[in-house]
């Protein structure tokens, strides 16, 4: 028991030991990833398999999760109970033994799986429990279902009958084979994603988050609906390098939601705006919740190709939110923020222009020098160090760096464990042949209609994505759903973007809208009503994926003229549909003008190469919208919310 002396809490020796161990493990995670990314092992003359690095890093994460998290997933303040300490030791020992003697273990276990069944089973069970603590029950149950299928899938009725695999063979293949737990998903998250998480942690400790909030406030606070526009821009900026929609909601929502409520927005509307903006950050480059790096590897294409493909859909997504808050503010007479609360953009930029330098370095390193994404992220992090020293002083900067390493380690914990768990699903799919079975079933269902297949894939993506983080959502859907779409003629990158969008919409749509529920708790609004409003606000994410599945010009695929025309008409279409749904077209609009502008927007939203004659429909939509806008005056007075 701690002894209290005046205002100072004296921790017990056991608490001190576990606290120090938690700190050491948290710091070791990003340092191990950085060391591997920079090739320190080669510099020391060590020829290591990638799997040795991955197993050691996984061992650190398993030890940390059982020491630092309670059984309900909350952070632990005191010493771990004996069973969690035992689990931490077992997890580190099993993974450490793999790291120490991977070559021998991988070959021997393939020849004699029964001998290695117990350590393999221990690793799988501990990983499942670790994932439950960091990601919740939903993902754990899904993985458990796949494991049960791996054991008893051969007893399932046709067409779901799987290949018969012994329990020992299944366990060792999942635990030790490079195509399962120690596979691509874990490798990418352990290198590229951890490097970006470290970059974000250093940026935050150097004051970058405050700067982006300040510049958003300065740029948009003086306009109608300025508080909501600040939320959209700041959440987009920070969410694009964040690994979690929920974390983005919590970190930025504590500032933006009260600001929106004070400006006149209803609680559930403020929460919905923050939810949709934060979730959209997972769809915007450069990180896309780690999906960008995984997608490049799945498709065997350059990372830059994924970034280019993601730009236009994410632009349409955020423009729809931006247009919505602007037009709704005009309709309801929401005023700008008081000038006394605002600084000029020039003043804010003068005080923090240097926060853009790390992003310049990041972009140049990736696209100019063609460095690996993890190296580019580390160079960007290094660029932050002199900024950190200038902002907090040379004496305080070591403590901030130390704190950033701890934060990066704790944030990386969930990403690494989820990626490793996704490897279990991939391993089961490969061993049992279930991936080919599901592809065949979906293809058969949609062989006469690509639209039907897309609708089935969208629904399946939302259902499978419920309650799951970005990494788990994407790996699962890219493995299960995209092959059938590609077989029916969808461009591979369009198929992968399609499932990513609908998988992320599970963060918004009821019944398991974890991002919306998190924002609702901050806003003290009804959770389900918040989720429903967020779903309507994110309408582009439900429509645009169907468009680029049929015509990938919105992903930058095609001639320059086709792509440029499709993008411009899509932006106009998004504005028209948003104006019609809000009911404000240069003033309050009645039913007939709203219907006309909605139809015009739908016509403009169609890609120009979607089918023969699509360009004429675009032209008709443009003429109808122009005639309506020119024929209306802005004299109608806004309606003020009662």
C-alpha positions in Angstrom: 0.0 0.0 0.0 1.3 3.5 -0.8 2.3 5.6 2.1 1.0 9.2 1.9 3.1 12.0 3.4 1.5 15.4 3.1 1.0 15.9 -0.7 3.5 13.4 -1.8 2.6 9.8 -2.7 5.4 7.3 -1.9 5.1 4.3 -4.1 5.7 0.8 -2.9 8.8 -1.0 -4.2 6.6 -3.3 -6.3 4.8 -0.4 -7.9 8.1 1.3 -8.7 9.5 -1.9 -10.3 6.5 -2.4 -12.5 6.3 1.3 -13.4 10.0 1.2 -14.4 9.5 -2.0 -16.4 6.5 -0.5 -18.2 8.6 2.5 -19.2 11.5 0.4 -20.4 9.3 -1.8 -22.5 7.4 1.2 -24.0 10.7 2.9 -24.9 12.2 -0.3 -26.3 9.4 -0.8 -28.8 10.1 2.4 -31.0 13.8 2.1 -30.4 13.8 -1.5 -31.7 11.8 -0.5 -34.7 14.0 2.5 -35.4 17.2 0.4 -35.1 15.9 -2.2 -37.5 14.7 0.5 -40.0 18.1 2.2 -40.0 19.9 -1.1 -40.3 21.8 -1.1 -37.0 22.0 -4.9 -37.0 23.8 -4.9 -40.3 26.2 -2.2 -39.0 27.0 -4.5 -36.1 27.7 -7.4 -38.4 24.5 -9.3 -37.5 22.6 -11.0 -40.3 19.1 -11.2 -38.9 15.9 -12.6 -40.5 13.0 -10.2 -40.6 11.1 -12.7 -38.5 13.7 -12.5 -35.7 13.1 -8.7 -35.4 9.3 -9.2 -35.6 9.2 -11.9 -32.9 11.4 -9.8 -30.5 9.2 -6.8 -31.0 6.1 -8.9 -30.5 7.6 -10.2 -27.3 8.1 -6.7 -26.0 4.4 -5.8 -26.9 3.1 -8.9 -25.2 5.1 -8.2 -22.1 3.9 -4.6 -22.0 0.2 -5.3 -22.6 0.0 -7.7 -19.6 2.0 -5.5 -17.3 0.3 -2.2 -18.2 -3.3 -3.2 -19.0 -6.0 -4.5 -16.7 -8.2 -7.4 -17.8 -10.9 -4.8 -18.8 -8.4 -3.0 -21.1 -7.9 0.0 -18.8 -4.4 1.3 -17.9 -3.0 -0.2 -14.8 -1.5 2.1 -12.1 -0.1 -0.5 -9.6 1.8 -3.7 -9.9 0.5 -6.5 -12.2 -1.1 -9.5 -10.5 0.9 -12.8 -10.6 -1.1 -14.2 -13.5 -0.5 -11.2 -15.7 3.2 -11.1 -14.7 3.4 -14.8 -15.7 1.7 -14.1 -19.0 4.1 -11.2 -19.7 7.1 -13.5 -18.9 5.7 -16.3 -21.0 5.0 -14.1 -24.0 8.4 -12.5 -23.9 10.1 -15.9 -23.4 8.3 -17.6 -26.3 8.9 -14.7 -28.7 12.5 -14.3 -27.5 13.2 -18.0 -28.2 11.9 -17.5 -31.7 14.1 -14.5 -32.2 17.1 -16.3 -30.9 16.8 -19.5 -33.0 14.3 -18.7 -35.7 15.9 -20.7 -38.5 16.1 -23.9 -36.5 12.6 -23.5 -35.0 10.9 -22.8 -38.3 12.5 -25.9 -40.0 12.1 -28.2 -37.1 8.5 -27.2 -36.4 7.6 -27.8 -40.1 9.0 -31.4 -39.8 7.7 -32.2 -36.3 4.8 -29.9 -35.5 3.7 -31.9 -32.4 6.9 -31.1 -30.5 6.3 -27.3 -30.9 2.6 -27.3 -30.4 2.7 -26.1 -26.8 4.8 -22.9 -27.3 2.9 -22.1 -30.5 -0.5 -22.5 -28.7 0.8 -20.3 -25.8 1.8 -17.6 -28.3 -1.6 -17.7 -30.0 -3.6 -17.6 -26.8 -1.5 -14.8 -25.3 -1.9 -12.8 -28.5 -5.6 -13.2 -28.5 -5.9 -12.0 -24.9 -3.5 -9.1 -25.7 -5.7 -8.1 -28.6 -8.8 -8.3 -26.5 -7.3 -5.9 -24.0 -6.2 -3.3 -26.6 -8.9 -3.7 -29.3 -11.9 -5.1 -27.5 -14.0 -8.3 -27.9 -15.2 -7.9 -31.5 -11.9 -8.5 -33.2 -11.0 -11.2 -30.7 -14.2 -13.1 -31.5 -13.6 -12.8 -35.2 -10.1 -14.2 -34.9 -11.4 -17.0 -32.7 -14.0 -17.9 -35.3 -11.3 -18.2 -37.9 -9.2 -20.4 -35.5 -12.2 -22.7 -34.9 -12.7 -22.9 -38.7 -9.1 -23.8 -39.1 -9.6 -26.8 -36.8 -13.1 -27.9 -37.8 -13.5 -26.3 -41.2 -13.3 -29.7 -43.0 -16.6 -30.6 -41.2 -18.4 -27.6 -42.6 -21.1 -28.2 -45.3 -20.3 -27.3 -48.9 -19.4 -24.8 -50.2 -17.7 -23.8 -47.0 -15.8 -27.0 -46.6 -12.1 -26.3 -45.8 -9.0 -28.4 -46.0 -8.4 -30.7 -43.0 -5.5 -29.5 -40.9 -4.3 -30.9 -37.6 -4.3 -28.7 -34.5 -0.5 -29.0 -34.1 0.1 -28.1 -37.8 -2.3 -25.2 -37.6 -0.7 -23.8 -34.4 2.9 -24.0 -35.6 2.1 -22.7 -39.0 0.4 -19.7 -37.6 3.0 -19.0 -34.9 6.2 -19.6 -36.8 5.5 -19.3 -40.5 6.4 -16.0 -42.2 3.0 -16.0 -43.9 1.0 -15.7 -40.6 1.7 -13.9 -37.4 5.2 -13.0 -38.4 4.1 -11.9 -41.8 3.7 -8.8 -44.0 1.0 -7.0 -41.9 3.2 -7.1 -38.8 6.4 -6.2 -40.7 4.8 -3.1 -42.2 3.3 -1.9 -38.9 6.5 -2.7 -37.0 8.5 -0.5 -39.4 6.5 2.1 -41.3 3.6 2.6 -38.9 5.7 2.8 -35.8 8.0 5.3 -37.5 5.0 7.5 -38.2 3.6 7.1 -34.7 7.0 8.3 -33.4 6.9 11.2 -35.8 3.4 12.2 -34.5 4.5 11.8 -30.9 7.5 14.1 -31.4 5.4 16.6 -33.4 2.9 16.8 -30.5 5.5 17.2 -27.8 7.1 20.0 -29.9 3.8 21.9 -30.0 2.7 20.8 -33.5 -0.9 19.9 -32.5 -1.4 23.4 -30.9 0.0 25.0 -34.0 -2.4 23.2 -36.4 -5.3 24.0 -34.1 -4.2 27.7 -34.0 -3.7 28.0 -37.8 -7.1 26.4 -38.4 -8.6 28.8 -35.9 -6.9 31.8 -37.5 -7.9 30.8 -41.1 -11.5 29.8 -40.5 -12.6 31.2 -37.2 -13.7 34.5 -38.7 -16.1 32.9 -41.1 -19.6 31.5 -40.7 -19.5 28.1 -39.1 -15.8 28.8 -38.3 -15.8 26.5 -35.3 -16.9 23.5 -37.3 -14.4 24.3 -40.1 -11.6 24.4 -37.5 -12.7 20.9 -36.5 -12.7 19.6 -40.0 -9.3 21.0 -41.0 -7.4 20.3 -37.7 -8.8 16.7 -37.5 -7.9 16.1 -41.1 -4.3 17.3 -40.6 -3.7 15.3 -37.4 -5.8 12.3 -38.5 -3.9 11.8 -41.7 -0.8 10.8 -39.6 -2.7 9.2 -36.8 -3.2 5.4 -36.6 -6.6 5.5 -35.0 -9.9 7.3 -35.7 -11.0 7.0 -32.0 -7.6 8.4 -30.8 -8.0 11.3 -33.2 -11.6 12.0 -31.9 -10.4 12.0 -28.3 -7.3 14.1 -28.9 -8.8 16.8 -31.1 -12.4 16.6 -29.9 -11.7 17.9 -26.4 -10.9 21.2 -28.1 -13.2 21.4 -31.1 -16.4 20.0 -29.7 -16.8 22.6 -26.9 -15.8 25.3 -29.4 -18.6 24.2 -31.8 -21.2 24.0 -29.0 -20.2 27.5 -27.8 -20.7 28.7 -31.4 -24.3 27.5 -31.6 -24.0 23.9 -32.9 -26.2 21.3 -31.2 -24.2 18.8 -29.2 -24.9 15.8 -31.5 -24.0 17.9 -34.6 -20.7 19.0 -33.0 -19.9 15.3 -32.1 -21.0 14.1 -35.6 -18.7 16.7 -37.4 -15.7 15.7 -35.2 -16.5 12.0 -35.8 -16.6 12.2 -39.6 -13.6 14.5 -39.8 -11.5 12.3 -37.5 -12.5 9.1 -39.3 -11.7 10.7 -42.7 -8.2 11.2 -41.5 -7.8 7.4 -41.8 -8.6 7.8 -45.5 -6.2 10.6 -46.3 -2.5 10.3 -47.1 0.2 9.9 -46.0 -0.5 7.2 -43.4 -4.2 6.3 -43.8 -4.2 4.4 -40.5 -1.3 2.2 -41.9 -3.5 1.1 -44.8 -1.4 3.0 -47.4 1.7 0.9 -46.7 -0.2 -2.4 -46.5 -2.1 -1.6 -49.7 1.2 -0.9 -51.6 2.5 -4.2 -50.5 -0.7 -6.2 -51.3 -0.8 -4.7 -54.8 3.0 -4.7 -55.3 3.0 -1.1 -56.4 4.8 2.0 -55.3 3.6 3.8 -52.2 3.3 7.0 -54.3 0.7 5.3 -56.5 -1.5 4.6 -53.4 -1.1 8.2 -52.3 -2.2 9.6 -55.6 -5.1 7.3 -55.8 -6.3 8.3 -52.3 -6.1 12.0 -52.8 -9.2 12.7 -54.8 -11.7 10.5 -52.8 -10.4 12.0 -49.6 -10.6 15.5 -51.0 -14.3 14.9 -52.0 -14.9 13.5 -48.5 -13.6 16.5 -46.7 -15.1 19.0 -49.1 -18.5 17.5 -48.5 -18.1 18.0 -44.8 -16.7 21.5 -45.3 -19.5 22.5 -47.7 -22.1 21.1 -45.3 -20.9 23.1 -42.3 -20.6 26.2 -44.3 -24.1 26.0 -45.9 -25.7 24.9 -42.7 -24.1 27.8 -40.9 -25.5 30.2 -43.5 -29.0 28.6 -43.3 -29.2 28.7 -39.5 -27.4 32.1 -39.1 -24.5 30.8 -37.1 -22.0 33.6 -36.7 -18.3 33.7 -36.8 -16.2 33.4 -33.7 -15.5 36.7 -31.8 -12.5 38.6 -33.2 -11.1 38.8 -29.7 -10.5 35.1 -29.8 -8.7 35.1 -33.1 -5.2 35.8 -34.2 -4.3 36.8 -37.8 -3.0 33.9 -39.9 0.1 35.8 -40.6 0.9 36.1 -36.9 0.3 32.4 -36.3 2.4 31.4 -39.3 5.2 33.7 -38.2 5.2 32.0 -34.8 5.1 28.4 -36.2 5.9 28.3 -39.9 8.7 25.9 -39.1 6.2 23.1 -38.2 5.7 22.6 -42.0 9.4 21.8 -42.4 9.2 18.2 -41.2 6.4 17.6 -43.8 8.5 19.1 -46.5 11.3 16.8 -45.5 8.9 13.8 -45.4 7.5 14.5 -48.9 10.9 15.1 -50.4 12.4 12.0 -48.8 9.6 9.8 -50.0 9.1 11.2 -53.5 12.3 13.0 -54.3 14.9 10.7 -52.8 12.7 7.5 -53.0 13.6 6.5 -49.5 11.5 3.8 -47.8 8.6 5.3 -45.9 10.0 4.4 -42.5 13.3 6.1 -43.3 11.4 9.2 -44.6 9.4 9.3 -41.4 12.5 9.0 -39.3 14.1 11.9 -41.2 11.0 14.0 -40.6 11.2 13.1 -36.9 14.9 14.1 -36.8 13.9 17.5 -38.4 11.6 18.0 -35.4 14.4 17.7 -32.8 15.9 21.2 -33.3 12.3 22.6 -33.3 11.7 20.8 -30.1 14.9 22.3 -28.6 14.0 25.8 -29.7 10.4 25.6 -28.3 11.1 24.0 -24.9 14.7 24.7 -24.3 17.8 22.5 -24.4 17.4 21.5 -20.8 13.7 20.4 -21.1 14.0 18.8 -24.5 15.5 15.4 -23.3 12.4 14.9 -21.0 10.1 15.7 -24.0 11.9 13.2 -26.2 11.8 10.6 -23.5 8.1 11.3 -23.1 7.6 11.0 -26.9 9.3 7.6 -27.0 7.1 6.3 -24.2 3.9 7.7 -25.9 5.0 6.1 -29.2 5.6 2.8 -27.6 2.2 2.7 -25.9 0.5 3.8 -29.1 2.3 1.3 -31.2 1.3 -1.5 -28.8 -2.2 -1.8 -30.1 -1.2 -1.4 -33.8 1.5 -4.2 -33.5 -0.7 -6.6 -31.6 -3.6 -6.1 -34.1 -1.4 -6.6 -37.1 0.0 -9.8 -35.6 -3.5 -11.0 -34.9 -4.5 -10.2 -38.5 -1.7 -12.6 -39.4 -3.7 -15.4 -37.7 -6.6 -14.8 -40.1 -4.3 -14.7 -43.1 -2.6 -18.0 -41.9 -6.0 -19.8 -41.5 -7.2 -18.6 -44.9 -4.0 -19.9 -46.6 -4.0 -23.2 -44.8 -7.7 -24.1 -45.2 -8.2 -22.6 -48.7 -11.1 -20.4 -47.2 -9.9 -17.4 -49.2 -10.5 -19.1 -52.5 -13.8 -20.5 -51.3 -15.1 -17.0 -50.3 -13.8 -15.5 -53.5 -15.7 -18.2 -55.5 -18.9 -17.7 -53.5 -18.9 -13.9 -53.9 -18.0 -14.1 -57.6 -20.8 -16.6 -58.2 -23.3 -14.3 -56.4 -22.2 -11.3 -58.4 -21.3 -12.9 -61.8 -24.3 -11.4 -63.5 -24.1 -8.0 -61.8 -21.1 -6.1 -60.7 -23.4 -3.7 -58.8 -24.8 -6.6 -56.8 -21.2 -7.8 -55.9 -20.3 -4.2 -54.9 -23.4 -4.0 -52.7 -22.6 -7.3 -51.1 -19.0 -6.3 -50.6 -20.0 -3.0 -49.1 -22.3 -4.6 -46.6 -19.8 -7.3 -45.7 -17.1 -4.7 -45.2 -19.2 -2.7 -42.8 -20.2 -5.8 -40.8 -16.7 -7.3 -40.6 -15.2 -3.9 -39.8 -17.5 -3.2 -36.7 -15.4 -2.3 -33.7 -12.1 -3.0 -35.5 -9.1 -0.7 -35.9 -7.9 0.4 -39.3 -5.2 -2.2 -39.7 -7.4 -5.1 -38.8 -10.2 -3.9 -41.0 -8.1 -3.4 -44.0 -6.1 -6.7 -43.8 -9.3 -8.7 -43.2 -11.2 -7.2 -46.1 -8.3 -7.1 -48.5 -7.8 -10.8 -48.0 -11.5 -11.8 -48.0 -13.4 -9.4 -50.3 -11.1 -7.8 -52.9 -10.2 -11.0 -54.9 -13.8 -11.5 -56.0 -14.1 -7.8 -57.1 -10.9 -8.0 -59.1 -12.0 -11.2 -60.8 -15.1 -9.4 -62.1 -13.1 -6.6 -63.6 -12.7 -4.0 -60.9 -9.2 -2.3 -61.0 -7.2 -3.8 -58.1 -6.5 -0.4 -56.5 -10.1 0.5 -56.8 -11.1 -2.7 -55.1 -8.8 -2.2 -52.2 -9.9 1.5 -51.8 -13.5 0.3 -51.9 -13.2 -2.1 -49.0 -11.1 0.4 -47.0 -13.7 3.1 -47.3 -16.6 0.8 -46.3 -14.6 -0.9 -43.6 -13.8 2.5 -42.0 -17.5 3.5 -42.2 -18.1 0.9 -39.5 -16.5 3.5 -37.1 -19.4 5.8 -37.9 -22.5 3.6 -38.7 -24.6 2.1 -36.0 -24.7 -0.2 -34.1 -21.0 -0.4 -33.3 -20.0 3.2 -34.2 -17.0 3.4 -31.8 -15.7 6.8 -33.1 -19.2 8.3 -33.0 -19.8 7.0 -29.5 -16.5 8.4 -28.3 -17.4 11.9 -29.7 -20.9 11.6 -28.2 -19.3 11.1 -24.7 -17.3 14.2 -25.1 -20.3 16.2 -26.3 -22.8 14.7 -23.8 -25.0 13.9 -26.7 -27.2 10.8 -27.4 -24.8 8.2 -28.9 -27.1 6.6 -31.4 -28.5 9.9 -32.7 -24.9 11.2 -33.0 -24.0 8.1 -35.1 -27.0 8.5 -37.4 -26.2 12.2 -38.0 -22.5 11.3 -38.6 -23.6 8.7 -41.2 -25.6 11.2 -43.2 -22.7 13.7 -43.0 -20.3 11.1 -44.4 -22.5 10.4 -47.5 -19.7 10.7 -50.0 -17.9 7.8 -48.4 -20.9 5.6 -49.3 -21.3 6.9 -52.9 -17.8 7.7 -54.3 -16.4 4.2 -53.8 -19.1 2.8 -56.2 -18.1 5.5 -58.7 -14.4 4.7 -58.7 -15.1 1.0 -58.7 -16.9 1.4 -62.1 -14.6 4.1 -63.3 -11.2 4.6 -61.7 -10.7 8.1 -63.1 -11.4 9.4 -59.6 -8.4 7.4 -58.4 -6.1 9.1 -61.0 -6.3 6.2 -63.5 -6.7 7.4 -67.1 -5.7 10.3 -69.3 -5.1 13.7 -67.7 -8.1 15.3 -69.4 -10.4 12.5 -68.3 -9.1 12.6 -64.7 -9.2 16.4 -64.5 -12.7 16.6 -65.9 -14.0 13.8 -63.6 -12.5 15.5 -60.5 -13.9 19.0 -61.4 -17.4 17.8 -62.1 -17.3 15.6 -58.9 -16.4 18.6 -56.8 -19.3 20.6 -58.3 -21.6 17.6 -57.8 -20.6 17.3 -54.1 -21.4 21.0 -53.6 -24.8 20.7 -55.4 -25.9 17.6 -53.5 -24.8 19.2 -50.2 -26.6 22.4 -50.9 -29.8 20.4 -51.8 -29.6 18.3 -48.6 -29.0 21.4 -46.4 -31.6 23.5 -48.2 -29.5 26.6 -48.8 -28.8 27.8 -52.4 -27.8 31.4 -52.2 -30.6 31.6 -49.6 -33.2 29.4 -48.1 -34.5 27.0 -50.8 -37.8 25.3 -51.2 -38.6 21.8 -52.2 -38.5 22.3 -56.0 -35.1 24.1 -56.1 -33.6 21.5 -53.7 -34.8 18.7 -56.0 -33.4 20.4 -59.1 -30.0 21.0 -57.5 -29.9 17.4 -56.1 -30.5 16.0 -59.6 -27.9 18.3 -61.1 -25.4 17.2 -58.4 -26.1 13.6 -59.1 -25.5 14.2 -62.9 -22.2 16.1 -62.2 -20.9 13.4 -59.8 -20.8 10.8 -62.5 -17.3 10.3 -63.9 -17.1 11.4 -67.5 -15.9 8.0 -68.7 -18.4 6.0 -66.7 -20.3 5.1 -69.9 -21.0 6.5 -73.3 -22.9 9.7 -72.9 -21.9 10.4 -69.3 -20.3 13.6 -70.4 -23.6 14.8 -71.8 -25.2 14.1 -68.5 -22.5 16.1 -66.8 -23.1 19.0 -69.2 -26.9 18.8 -68.5 -26.2 18.9 -64.7 -23.8 21.8 -65.0 -26.4 23.8 -67.1 -29.2 23.0 -64.6 -27.1 24.1 -61.6 -25.9 27.2 -63.3 -29.4 28.3 -64.3 -30.7 27.7 -60.8 -27.8 29.6 -59.2 -28.1 32.6 -61.6 -31.9 32.7 -61.2 -31.7 32.9 -57.4 -30.9 35.9 -55.2 -29.2 35.8 -51.9 -31.8 38.0 -50.3 -33.5 35.3 -48.3 -32.7 35.7 -44.7 -31.2 32.8 -42.8 -33.2 30.8 -40.3 -31.9 30.9 -36.7 -31.9 27.8 -34.7 -34.4 28.0 -31.9 
